[in-house]
């Protein structure tokens, strides 16, 4: 990694790959292609009140974000996933829409950070 002033998120991501820039770049490219598609699927599942589909999307998001080194963010998504285990409707959880929206914004922020990594390595 060159002497560049990376954000804390980028540094965290780079630490996962311990200086292996080729692997970091490969994962960044896949991450940037995969996460936006998964966000759309999750949003659609939420809007259709598809608890099973939303749990599946959150599970995949949790794994992808965790693999990229964002453990705290993955834990937040895991909490959403657990809340869905106790309901048959996304509408039964107060503020669920706000929680989902916050997590979408979080994942989009991470996605932008990964894009910045991809453009600098």
C-alpha positions as CSV (number, residue, x, y, z in Angstrom):
1,X,0.0,0.0,0.0
2,X,1.5,3.3,-1.0
3,X,1.8,6.3,1.4
4,X,-1.7,7.5,0.8
5,X,-4.1,9.0,3.4
6,X,-6.8,6.4,3.5
7,X,-10.0,6.8,5.5
8,X,-10.4,4.5,8.5
9,X,-12.9,2.3,6.5
10,X,-10.4,1.9,3.7
11,X,-7.6,1.1,6.2
12,X,-9.8,-1.5,7.8
13,X,-10.6,-3.1,4.4
14,X,-6.9,-3.1,3.4
15,X,-5.9,-4.7,6.8
16,X,-8.1,-7.7,5.9
17,X,-5.8,-8.4,2.9
18,X,-2.5,-7.7,4.7
19,X,-1.0,-5.9,1.8
20,X,-2.2,-8.2,-0.9
21,X,-3.3,-5.4,-3.3
22,X,-4.4,-7.8,-6.1
23,X,-6.8,-9.7,-3.7
24,X,-8.0,-6.4,-2.3
25,X,-8.8,-5.0,-5.7
26,X,-10.5,-8.2,-6.8
27,X,-12.7,-8.3,-3.8
28,X,-13.5,-4.5,-4.1
29,X,-14.6,-5.0,-7.7
30,X,-16.9,-7.9,-6.8
31,X,-18.2,-6.1,-3.7
32,X,-19.1,-3.0,-5.7
33,X,-21.0,-5.1,-8.3
34,X,-22.8,-7.4,-5.8
35,X,-23.9,-5.1,-2.9
36,X,-26.0,-2.7,-5.0
37,X,-27.9,-5.6,-6.5
38,X,-28.4,-7.1,-3.1
39,X,-29.7,-3.8,-1.8
40,X,-32.3,-3.6,-4.5
41,X,-33.4,-7.2,-3.7
42,X,-33.7,-6.4,0.0
43,X,-35.7,-3.2,-0.7
44,X,-38.1,-5.1,-2.9
45,X,-38.5,-7.9,-0.4
46,X,-39.2,-5.3,2.3
47,X,-41.8,-3.5,0.2
48,X,-43.5,-6.8,-0.7
49,X,-43.6,-7.8,3.0
50,X,-41.5,-10.8,2.1
51,X,-39.9,-11.7,5.4
52,X,-38.1,-14.8,4.1
53,X,-36.7,-12.9,1.1
54,X,-35.6,-10.0,3.3
55,X,-33.9,-12.4,5.8
56,X,-32.0,-14.0,2.9
57,X,-30.8,-10.7,1.6
58,X,-29.8,-9.5,5.1
59,X,-27.9,-12.7,5.7
60,X,-26.0,-12.2,2.4
61,X,-25.3,-8.6,3.2
62,X,-24.0,-9.5,6.7
63,X,-21.6,-12.1,5.2
64,X,-20.3,-9.8,2.5
65,X,-19.8,-6.8,4.7
66,X,-18.1,-9.0,7.4
67,X,-15.8,-10.6,4.8
68,X,-14.7,-7.1,3.8
69,X,-13.7,-6.4,7.4
70,X,-16.7,-4.3,8.5
71,X,-17.5,-6.4,11.5
72,X,-19.5,-3.8,13.5
73,X,-21.7,-3.1,10.5
74,X,-22.2,-6.8,9.9
75,X,-23.3,-7.1,13.6
76,X,-25.9,-4.3,13.0
77,X,-27.3,-6.2,10.0
78,X,-27.3,-9.4,12.1
79,X,-29.6,-7.7,14.7
80,X,-32.1,-6.9,11.9
81,X,-31.9,-10.5,10.8
82,X,-32.7,-11.6,14.4
83,X,-35.6,-9.3,14.6
84,X,-37.1,-10.8,11.5
85,X,-36.9,-14.2,13.1
86,X,-39.6,-13.1,15.6
87,X,-42.2,-11.8,13.2
88,X,-44.3,-12.8,10.2
89,X,-44.5,-9.3,8.8
90,X,-42.0,-6.6,8.3
91,X,-44.7,-4.1,9.4
92,X,-44.9,-5.6,12.9
93,X,-41.6,-4.1,13.9
94,X,-41.8,-0.4,15.0
95,X,-39.3,1.8,13.1
96,X,-38.3,-1.2,11.0
97,X,-38.4,0.9,7.9
98,X,-36.1,3.5,9.5
99,X,-33.7,0.7,10.6
100,X,-33.6,-0.8,7.1
101,X,-33.0,2.6,5.6
102,X,-30.2,3.3,8.0
103,X,-28.6,0.0,7.1
104,X,-29.0,0.6,3.4
105,X,-27.3,4.0,3.8
106,X,-24.5,2.3,5.9
107,X,-23.9,-0.3,3.2
108,X,-24.0,2.3,0.4
109,X,-21.4,4.3,2.4
110,X,-19.2,1.2,2.6
111,X,-19.8,0.6,-1.1
112,X,-18.5,4.2,-1.9
113,X,-15.5,3.5,0.3
114,X,-14.8,0.3,-1.6
115,X,-15.1,2.2,-4.8
116,X,-12.5,4.7,-3.6
117,X,-10.2,1.8,-2.7
118,X,-10.7,0.3,-6.2
119,X,-9.7,3.5,-7.8
120,X,-6.6,3.9,-5.7
121,X,-5.1,0.5,-5.9
